[in-house]
Amino acid sequence: MTGHIKPGRVPGTWYLRVEAPRRADGKRDQPRETFRGTKGEAQRRLRELLCEVESDGYADAGRMTIAELCARWLEATEHRVAVTVNRFLGPM
């Protein structure tokens, strides 16, 4: 596995990229991360990412749409939202 560090636009930030095995559809998988700290700390984080990828411990959460994010949030907080609404509005 290979990886590299590139300085970010803001001083003290670093862009980390790791070359992971290709996905099932044949496309390249390159996990990226923005890191804040010193270059030495960024190098340590890059080594951690490389170890995760090599040991198959890296799991990309993938991208989701705003609609999916809102649906997940609503499912997770539905019981709290319903209780709060009922307390303010009363039973309907």
C-alpha positions in Angstrom: 0.0 0.0 0.0 1.1 3.5 -0.7 0.1 6.8 0.7 1.2 10.4 0.6 0.9 13.7 2.5 0.3 17.1 0.9 0.3 20.4 2.7 -3.2 22.0 3.0 -4.2 25.5 2.1 -4.4 26.5 5.7 -1.1 26.4 7.7 -1.0 23.4 9.9 -3.3 21.2 7.8 -2.3 18.2 5.8 -4.1 16.1 3.1 -3.6 12.4 3.6 -4.3 9.9 0.8 -4.0 6.1 0.9 -4.1 3.8 -2.1 -6.5 0.9 -1.1 -7.2 -2.2 -3.1 -9.6 -1.7 -6.0 -13.3 -1.9 -5.4 -15.5 -4.7 -6.8 -16.4 -2.6 -9.9 -12.7 -2.1 -10.7 -12.4 1.5 -9.7 -9.6 2.8 -7.6 -10.3 3.4 -3.9 -8.3 6.3 -2.4 -9.4 7.2 1.1 -8.6 10.8 1.9 -8.5 12.7 5.2 -7.7 16.2 6.2 -5.5 16.3 9.3 -4.7 19.3 11.5 -1.4 19.2 13.4 2.3 19.0 12.8 3.8 17.1 9.8 5.1 14.4 12.2 1.7 13.8 13.6 0.3 13.7 10.1 2.9 11.1 9.2 1.9 9.0 12.2 -1.8 9.2 11.2 -0.9 8.2 7.6 0.9 5.1 9.0 -2.2 4.3 11.0 -4.4 4.6 7.9 -2.0 2.4 6.0 -2.1 -0.3 8.8 -6.0 -0.1 8.8 -6.1 -0.6 5.0 -3.6 -3.5 5.0 -5.4 -5.3 7.8 -8.8 -4.8 6.2 -9.9 -2.8 9.1 -10.7 0.2 7.0 -14.4 0.6 6.3 -15.4 3.5 4.1 -18.7 4.8 5.3 -19.4 6.0 1.7 -21.2 9.1 0.7 -24.8 9.8 1.5 -27.3 12.3 0.3 -28.8 15.0 2.5 -32.1 13.1 2.3 -30.5 9.9 3.6 -28.8 11.8 6.4 -32.0 13.5 7.5 -33.9 10.2 7.4 -31.2 8.5 9.6 -31.3 11.5 12.0 -35.1 11.4 12.2 -35.1 7.6 12.9 -32.5 8.1 15.6 -34.3 11.0 17.3 -37.9 10.2 16.5 -38.8 9.2 20.1 -37.3 12.4 21.5 -38.9 14.7 18.9 -42.3 13.1 19.4 -42.1 13.5 23.2 -41.0 17.2 22.9 -43.8 18.0 20.4 -46.4 16.3 22.5 -45.3 18.2 25.6 -45.6 21.6 23.9 -48.7 20.9 21.8 -50.5 18.5 24.0 -52.2 15.4 22.8 -53.9 15.8 19.5 
